[in-house]
Amino acid sequence: MNHSDYKNRTVAVTGGAGLIGSFVAEELLQRGARVIVIDDFSKGLRSNIEAIKSDIELREGDLESAAFARAALAGAEVVFHLASRAYGVGYSANHHLETMLHNEQVNNSVLAAIAEHRPGHVLAASSSCVYRDDGPDTMREVAVFEGEPEMANWGYGWAKRFLEQKLQVLVRERSIQVAIVRPFNIFGERSRWVGGYSGAIPMLVKRILDGEDPVVVWGSGRQRRNYLHAHDCARIMVELVARRYSDSPVNIGTEDTISVADLVESICRISGHSPRIEFDLSKPEGRFIKSADSTRLRAALGDYPVKTVPLEEGLRRMLGWYQVNFGDGN
Ligand SMILES: NC(=O)c1ccc[n+]([C@@H]2O[C@H](COP(=O)([O-])OP(=O)(O)OC[C@H]3O[C@@H](n4cnc5c(N)ncnc54)[C@H](O)[C@@H]3O)[C@@H](O)[C@H]2O)c1
């Protein structure tokens, strides 16, 4: 499938009202696809698909139900499987079992539907959480059934490992082309604000804009992460399928990292706030450095650009979005 081959093809996006999924849906529409968005709005927002609602078909329901998944994926020639329960570490750390069981249930339903309908190509979102905490700083796409996944996201990481393994079986038994991607830290406007359960960037943006003082940051602040805007993550996913990528799992992230302290400083500077920053060493900060080895991604994408939204611009977009949607204490 080349760039234009999405034209008039029916493409389903599970989790299509979510952060990454809504950008995937937009990118697919721009490339001429007929897009089916499947979501239960448990975390995704109706406002994320408001601008495209007349151009998509919305199939609303809970993918934990195998019957719903079968009906929802009917007719899809390509499937982007992005639905999952994913919150920040504040949630994951105390809900490993619940997160694992929910994601397992959704994945089982979706994979059974895929096995039945046999779309031509599937892209499934795994996660960098499949990697062990004690691996190298720059993470290569190694096999992941040795040791435990990232412990802060233990249940989530196992569900993603299981998903990857089930997909390998699906590939072998049903001859379906499958791309498995392992996104790292993806951020952007369109996140649902879920208080202490949010990911790092949404939580920090909210605290700083709400005028909290001091702003308490988990860990030393010296831990380093790589951040990619959801629009770029979505473009890459769509492009990988356009290029018929179905090789080994591929990281989506960048090798360059920023410390959490510098991230906080950037959000404060861009927003014009200057709260005191306190680092709470009693809170988990996860592994020290998370950098994405991008060798495989670069090989898969050729000269297709990975990062088109610089971090500062992404933060600006997020701050603007927060002010419009949640300003005045909404
Ligand atoms: N954002 C990141 O940093 C990141 C990193 C690694 C992996 N991922 C993975 O990428 C995918 C997309 O992530 P995101 O950040 O857009 O998450 P998100 O939470 O914004 O989107 C997930 C969507 O799935 C929907 N959903 C959840 N359970 C459902 C169910 N039972 N039935 C129907 N819909 C359901 C939610 O309502 C939401 O719209 C997920 O699989 C996630 O695990 C994300």
The ligand as an ORCA input file, in Angstrom:
! r2SCAN-3c Opt
* xyz 0 1
  N       0.117      7.948     25.273
  C       1.236      7.273     25.499
  O       2.215      7.808     26.011
  C       1.328      5.805     25.133
  C       2.552      5.168     25.334
  C       2.646      3.816     25.032
  C       1.567      3.125     24.516
  N       0.390      3.761     24.337
  C      -0.742      2.986     23.814
  O      -1.268      3.628     22.673
  C      -2.683      3.453     22.630
  C      -3.377      4.803     22.560
  O      -2.979      5.549     23.702
  P      -3.592      6.972     24.043
  O      -2.565      7.739     24.751
  O      -4.246      7.542     22.853
  O      -4.670      6.541     25.118
  P      -6.147      7.101     25.384
  O      -6.536      6.608     26.713
  O      -6.225      8.551     25.095
  O      -6.970      6.326     24.256
  C      -7.452      5.024     24.447
  C      -8.883      5.010     23.958
  O      -9.419      3.697     24.134
  C     -10.759      3.823     24.594
  N     -11.110      2.611     25.313
  C     -10.552      2.133     26.447
  N     -11.165      1.009     26.834
  C     -12.120      0.756     25.904
  C     -13.098     -0.264     25.767
  N     -13.221     -1.239     26.667
  N     -13.924     -0.226     24.690
  C     -13.819      0.782     23.767
  N     -12.904      1.767     23.860
  C     -12.068      1.762     24.917
  C     -10.739      5.052     25.506
  O     -12.006      5.618     25.696
  C      -9.786      5.967     24.751
  O     -10.481      6.796     23.850
  C      -3.047      2.642     23.865
  O      -3.115      1.274     23.511
  C      -1.890      2.878     24.802
  O      -1.718      1.803     25.694
  C       0.241      5.106     24.634
*
